[in-house]
Amino acid sequence: MTTVFVDDNEVARVLMEKLMRVIDPSGTHYTVESAVKAIELLSDHKTDVVFLDIEMPGINGIEAAHYIEKTFPKTNVVFVSGHPEYALDALKVYCSGFIEKPFDEDDIREALRHLRHPVDDDKPLKVRCTGHFAVFMNDVQFTFKRKLTMELFAYLVYKNGAMCTNGELLGILWDGDPDKGDHLRQLVKDMRDSFSNAGIDDIVVKRHGSLGLNTKAYILKGDPAELSEEYHWL
């Protein structure tokens, strides 16, 4: 899932990010210090859950929740506050939950079990593009036999369903060296075999000397455009 935690307290932000990495290691989890930055994130990224502190400088959590409820109606809002007296105000916003500070892992898990809007996270294969590129199968990190296969897969994720010629892939992985054709075929075989062994046979698309991905076979977390910077393709 994709979450955003909003709190002007840095200690709380660090703790929440740490706990969410444990609860949902394949997810994308942002932390920001203001409601304004949270709303900017929501505009750019489909978000499943926003955790909101209430007492913050500028736009407070209640005001932010009203805006989120109107603008992003399928996004769950969970308040996280050390002031239980705000619980009634929180309910008036039709929030998904109220976590009282100090919070722990069990508090977050309990809130996630009772979300108003279910999270569409039913596909076993998840691809994370934010931060360090990673692939997860049933929330366990997924690897290939060959290290370079992961970069090949990352580039196909970056292309987001577009077909790539063998020449394009040779250019990305080996600066266009035509002698690497056999190596490319080995990487493609490694990728297809690895997914097939995991029970996913429909993700790799081969067509007349071109390769692509069936984007419906996995859940994408984050923006694939960020991968070009991580792998220095551009």
ABEGO torsion letter per residue (X at the ends): XBBBBBBABAAAAAAAAAAAAAABAABBBBBBABAAAAAAAAAABBBABBBBBABBBEBBAAAAAAAAAAABAABBBBBBBABAAAAAAAAAAGBAEBBBOBBBAAAAAAAAAABABBBBAABABBBBABEBBBBBBGGBBBBBABAAAAAAAAAAAAAGGBBBBAAAAAAAAAGGBAAAAAAAAAAAAAAAAAAAAAGBAAABBBBGGBBBBBAAABBBBEBAAAAAAAAGAX
